[in-house]
Amino acid sequence: MGNPVPFEYCEVCDDNLHPCFKILDCWWEYFDVVQYLKDKLSEDQFNRLMTAKPKPKVASLVELIEQARKRNERKDK
């Protein structure tokens, strides 16, 4: 993201429902994030996180553009 990001953001960054698929890559040096996630998530949720693949860059950009459009529409009302 370019700047420091709090762990709480990474826990809910995927549509505020799931942890970011890169949470292990980013936080493993700071604490036992694997054990934390195992304790917090169901076994199914944890397994899905471990096998998650990133979206293609173009798809991510299109989603971000759409989210920005929706935010702007709400501001204009």
Phi and psi restraints in degrees (value plus and minus 20) as a CYANA .aco file:
   2 GLY   PHI      81.7   121.7
   2 GLY   PSI     -44.7    -4.7
   3 ASN   PHI    -150.3  -110.3
   3 ASN   PSI     143.9   183.9
   4 PRO   PHI     -78.1   -38.1
   4 PRO   PSI     120.1   160.1
   5 VAL   PHI    -143.6  -103.6
   5 VAL   PSI     112.0   152.0
   6 PRO   PHI     -90.4   -50.4
   6 PRO   PSI     130.1   170.1
   7 PHE   PHI     -76.5   -36.5
   7 PHE   PSI     -57.3   -17.3
   8 GLU   PHI     -77.0   -37.0
   8 GLU   PSI     -55.6   -15.6
   9 TYR   PHI     -84.1   -44.1
   9 TYR   PSI     -62.8   -22.8
  10 CYS   PHI     -87.4   -47.4
  10 CYS   PSI     -47.0    -7.0
  11 GLU   PHI     -89.6   -49.6
  11 GLU   PSI     -46.5    -6.5
  12 VAL   PHI    -151.8  -111.8
  12 VAL   PSI       0.5    40.5
  13 CYS   PHI     -94.9   -54.9
  13 CYS   PSI     -38.4     1.6
  14 ASP   PHI    -106.2   -66.2
  14 ASP   PSI      65.2   105.2
  15 ASP   PHI      36.7    76.7
  15 ASP   PSI      10.5    50.5
  16 ASN   PHI      37.9    77.9
  16 ASN   PSI       4.0    44.0
  17 LEU   PHI    -139.0   -99.0
  17 LEU   PSI     -56.1   -16.1
  18 HIS   PHI    -154.8  -114.8
  18 HIS   PSI     135.8   175.8
  19 PRO   PHI     -85.6   -45.6
  19 PRO   PSI     135.0   175.0
  20 CYS   PHI     -82.5   -42.5
  20 CYS   PSI     121.1   161.1
  21 PHE   PHI     -84.9   -44.9
  21 PHE   PSI     -36.4     3.6
  22 LYS   PHI    -118.2   -78.2
  22 LYS   PSI     -10.2    29.8
  23 ILE   PHI     -77.1   -37.1
  23 ILE   PSI     -57.5   -17.5
  24 LEU   PHI     -89.0   -49.0
  24 LEU   PSI     -61.8   -21.8
  25 ASP   PHI     -80.9   -40.9
  25 ASP   PSI     -57.1   -17.1
  26 CYS   PHI    -105.1   -65.1
  26 CYS   PSI     -49.3    -9.3
  27 TRP   PHI    -134.8   -94.8
  27 TRP   PSI     -24.0    16.0
  28 TRP   PHI     -80.8   -40.8
  28 TRP   PSI     -47.9    -7.9
  29 GLU   PHI     -96.2   -56.2
  29 GLU   PSI     -39.2     0.8
  30 TYR   PHI    -113.4   -73.4
  30 TYR   PSI     -54.9   -14.9
  31 PHE   PHI    -185.7  -145.7
  31 PHE   PSI     153.8   193.8
  32 ASP   PHI     -96.9   -56.9
  32 ASP   PSI      58.0    98.0
  33 VAL   PHI     -86.8   -46.8
  33 VAL   PSI     -48.9    -8.9
  34 VAL   PHI     -83.0   -43.0
  34 VAL   PSI     -69.3   -29.3
  35 GLN   PHI     -84.8   -44.8
  35 GLN   PSI     -59.9   -19.9
  36 TYR   PHI     -77.8   -37.8
  36 TYR   PSI     -67.2   -27.2
  37 LEU   PHI     -88.7   -48.7
  37 LEU   PSI     -56.8   -16.8
  38 LYS   PHI     -81.8   -41.8
  38 LYS   PSI     -58.7   -18.7
  39 ASP   PHI     -92.0   -52.0
  39 ASP   PSI     -52.2   -12.2
  40 LYS   PHI    -109.8   -69.8
  40 LYS   PSI     -57.3   -17.3
  41 LEU   PHI    -116.2   -76.2
  41 LEU   PSI     137.8   177.8
  42 SER   PHI     -89.4   -49.4
  42 SER   PSI     144.0   184.0
  43 GLU   PHI     -80.1   -40.1
  43 GLU   PSI     -60.9   -20.9
  44 ASP   PHI     -84.3   -44.3
  44 ASP   PSI     -65.0   -25.0
  45 GLN   PHI     -82.3   -42.3
  45 GLN   PSI     -62.6   -22.6
  46 PHE   PHI     -82.7   -42.7
  46 PHE   PSI     -64.8   -24.8
  47 ASN   PHI     -83.9   -43.9
  47 ASN   PSI     -58.8   -18.8
  48 ARG   PHI     -84.1   -44.1
  48 ARG   PSI     -59.3   -19.3
  49 LEU   PHI     -83.7   -43.7
  49 LEU   PSI     -60.4   -20.4
  50 MET   PHI     -88.8   -48.8
  50 MET   PSI     -44.2    -4.2
  51 THR   PHI    -126.1   -86.1
  51 THR   PSI     -15.3    24.7
  52 ALA   PHI     -86.1   -46.1
  52 ALA   PSI     122.5   162.5
  53 LYS   PHI    -136.5   -96.5
  53 LYS   PSI     126.4   166.4
  54 PRO   PHI     -88.8   -48.8
  54 PRO   PSI     132.2   172.2
  55 LYS   PHI     -92.0   -52.0
  55 LYS   PSI     131.9   171.9
  56 PRO   PHI     -77.8   -37.8
  56 PRO   PSI     126.3   166.3
  57 LYS   PHI     -75.6   -35.6
  57 LYS   PSI     -62.1   -22.1
  58 VAL   PHI     -83.2   -43.2
  58 VAL   PSI     -62.7   -22.7
  59 ALA   PHI     -82.8   -42.8
  59 ALA   PSI     -61.2   -21.2
  60 SER   PHI     -83.0   -43.0
  60 SER   PSI     -62.8   -22.8
  61 LEU   PHI     -84.5   -44.5
  61 LEU   PSI     -61.1   -21.1
  62 VAL   PHI     -82.7   -42.7
  62 VAL   PSI     -62.6   -22.6
  63 GLU   PHI     -82.5   -42.5
  63 GLU   PSI     -63.8   -23.8
  64 LEU   PHI     -82.9   -42.9
  64 LEU   PSI     -60.8   -20.8
  65 ILE   PHI     -83.3   -43.3
  65 ILE   PSI     -63.0   -23.0
  66 GLU   PHI     -84.4   -44.4
  66 GLU   PSI     -61.5   -21.5
  67 GLN   PHI     -82.1   -42.1
  67 GLN   PSI     -62.3   -22.3
  68 ALA   PHI     -84.0   -44.0
  68 ALA   PSI     -61.2   -21.2
  69 ARG   PHI     -79.3   -39.3
  69 ARG   PSI     -65.9   -25.9
  70 LYS   PHI     -83.6   -43.6
  70 LYS   PSI     -61.1   -21.1
  71 ARG   PHI     -81.8   -41.8
  71 ARG   PSI     -63.4   -23.4
  72 ASN   PHI     -84.5   -44.5
  72 ASN   PSI     -58.7   -18.7
  73 GLU   PHI     -82.5   -42.5
  73 GLU   PSI     -60.7   -20.7
  74 ARG   PHI     -87.3   -47.3
  74 ARG   PSI     -56.3   -16.3
  75 LYS   PHI     -86.5   -46.5
  75 LYS   PSI     -56.8   -16.8
  76 ASP   PHI     -93.6   -53.6
  76 ASP   PSI     -36.9     3.1
